[in-house]
Amino acid sequence: MNFLPGTLDLLILQALAQGQLHGYDVVAWIREKTNGFLEIEDGALYTSLHRMEARGWLRHEWTTSPKGRRAKYYSLSPEGRRELKSGEREWIRFSGAVAQVFQGSDA
Amino acid sequence: MNRPGKQDEIRDEIEFHIDETIDALIANGMSPADARREAARRYGNRRRHAAAMRAVNRPDIIGTMFEEVRFAIRALRRAPAYTMTAVLTLALVSGVNLTMFGIADGLTYRPLKYLKSPSQVHRVYWQWTNNGRVTTSASTQYTRVVDLIRDGSTFADVAAFAERTVPVGEGADVQQQVIAPVSASYWRFFNAGPALGRFFTPEEDVTPRGADVVVLGHRYWRTQFAGRNVLGQVLKIGDLRATIIGVAPEGFDGLNDGRPPVAFVPITSYAASTGTSDSKTYFSAYKWGWVHILVRRAPGVTVAAASMPRGSSRPRGRSSWRTTRACRPPTRRNRARFSLRSARALVQPPVPKQRRPRGC
């Protein structure tokens, strides 16, 4: 499905709020939390990760995964946490407003 | 252009993701071949995504510049008289500026950060005349450092330093980096304490082989280790496996002519670790010329007096020079070629090569 602009970034930030994750974990987390409803092309997720890192919202560290592979782990920077909080507020206001419209139509 | 390191990171990151996906699909009962196909499908167009990842870190410099140039041309074409005046003025000013910069560059030096009493500190250049031709060199053998220290009275302190490019790190993290093998006395030339840990001591810088320790450059520590406490970790530097004992202060780049070093190791540890025949004789033979020397003049000793030939520290006469070139058989031609009629240690301010005034 097509994402509203900024939604994927917000989902990634929320995934990383759980702790340090590599890109594969982020995809898996989003799939699990949305019961597979949000189908993300995996490659697109990495572009978002890099873009947010360039903006200073994320940090990264190369380390070894539990399977012994060299992996890039991302975590939230303080700016990223602030961005997540403000994005979450905006999203709740936006989705609430849209829901109100449809609830109004049903009535 | 992105650095090769960045491109490698992007490739490694994509490969990791695809490998993890394949593992998960196989664990769910898919055949390896199907899992590979499915992982590739889920990832999408690998080349396009890699390009997008690279582009994120690369501003559109060409596009922006092109726009700026177009705007400038349009503006200048509207006012040709103004354009001619501006171009001529700029040409004149640039010429004057270039000349003045050349003069200023030749006459003045910027003081080096942290250097203690810069007016007393000099780099030693070796100068000799061979068949009427004067040759000056900044690099010499480590043995000459030993000689200068033994000579004593002229210099209050002597330090050796060098610059090498070697592989640093291990496995996928290994990169060619500039390092500085330096003597323990090197640190005494600077008013600078370590940002973390300590510098190495004279006991760790001894012939025939010093201790396997390293002081990281501050910038390298920040970028490679994110400023973490890395004391006690082992870092592979060329053939050394060196324990990290400290981090140089911020802005401390040493005296190297090229890029700032990422690490400082005891010069005796580095020399002994190279595994060449020179690594066994570097402190006793006049053969391997790779060391630069820093000196602090003793109180009351002038630059002229310090530059005079003296004692064993000067490049020696014919016989010792033949020893220096011991790898060559002492033929008649060879003796004539290396006869030294005059030789002296020429001291100069410690200016890295790119800022060195002409004529040095």
Interface residues (C-beta under 8 A of the other chain):
Chain A: H22 G23 Y24 V27 A28 E41 D42 G43 A44 Y46 T47 H50 R51 A54 R59 E61 W62 S65 K67 R69 R70 A71 K72
Chain B: E9 D12 E13 I14 F16 H17 D19 E20 T21 D23 A24 R42 Y43 G44 N45 R46 R48 H49 A52 M53 V56 N57 G171 A172 D173 A226
